[in-house]
Amino acid sequence: MMEFDPTRPKWTQIAEVIRQRIASGEYPVNHLISETQLEQEFGVARGTVRKVKTALRDEGLIITTPGLGSFVAAKSPKA
């Protein structure tokens, strides 16, 4: 389990980890971002995981399909 910096919100630290996994290709396009899996991996509540997903969705890194889940978004071409 991850050791959290007590001076920063847990959700921001988890979001950084997920961003790095997406950038490195560990989480490829269309990879399912499972709330349950993140809760277990990081030992946090569902509400914390939802904040992470909201932030990543706002950044365009993931897309959420109701009834299916959240997935890594296709990378947009650089302008």
C-alpha positions in Angstrom: 0.0 0.0 0.0 1.1 3.5 -0.8 2.6 5.8 1.9 0.7 9.1 1.7 2.2 12.5 2.2 0.1 13.8 5.2 0.3 17.4 3.9 -1.6 16.7 0.7 -5.0 15.2 0.0 -4.9 11.5 -0.7 -6.9 11.8 -3.9 -4.4 14.2 -5.5 -1.6 11.7 -4.7 -3.6 8.8 -6.2 -4.4 10.9 -9.3 -0.7 11.4 -9.8 0.0 7.7 -9.7 -2.8 7.0 -12.2 -1.5 9.8 -14.5 1.9 8.2 -14.5 0.5 4.8 -15.2 -1.4 6.2 -18.2 1.6 8.2 -19.5 3.9 5.1 -19.2 1.5 2.9 -21.0 1.0 0.6 -18.0 -2.7 1.6 -18.4 -3.3 1.5 -22.2 -6.2 3.1 -24.0 -9.5 1.5 -23.0 -8.0 0.1 -19.8 -10.7 -0.1 -17.1 -10.2 2.1 -14.1 -11.9 0.1 -11.5 -13.2 1.9 -8.4 -13.1 -1.3 -6.3 -9.5 -2.1 -7.4 -8.3 1.4 -6.6 -10.0 1.3 -3.2 -8.3 -1.9 -2.3 -4.9 -0.9 -3.8 -4.7 2.4 -2.0 -6.8 1.6 1.1 -9.1 4.5 0.6 -12.9 5.1 0.6 -15.1 5.1 -2.5 -15.6 8.9 -2.2 -11.8 9.4 -2.5 -11.6 7.2 -5.6 -14.5 9.2 -7.1 -12.6 12.5 -6.6 -9.6 10.9 -8.4 -11.8 9.9 -11.3 -13.5 13.3 -11.5 -10.1 15.0 -11.8 -8.9 12.6 -14.4 -12.1 12.9 -16.4 -11.9 16.8 -16.2 -8.3 16.5 -17.6 -9.6 14.3 -20.5 -7.5 11.3 -19.4 -10.4 9.0 -18.8 -13.9 8.6 -20.1 -16.9 7.2 -18.1 -19.7 5.3 -19.7 -22.7 4.8 -17.5 -23.3 1.2 -16.8 -19.8 0.1 -18.1 -17.2 2.1 -16.1 -14.3 4.4 -16.6 -11.7 3.8 -19.2 -8.4 5.4 -20.3 -9.3 7.8 -23.1 -7.6 7.7 -26.5 -4.8 10.3 -26.6 -5.8 13.3 -28.6 -3.3 14.2 -31.3 -1.0 17.1 -30.5 -1.8 20.3 -32.3 
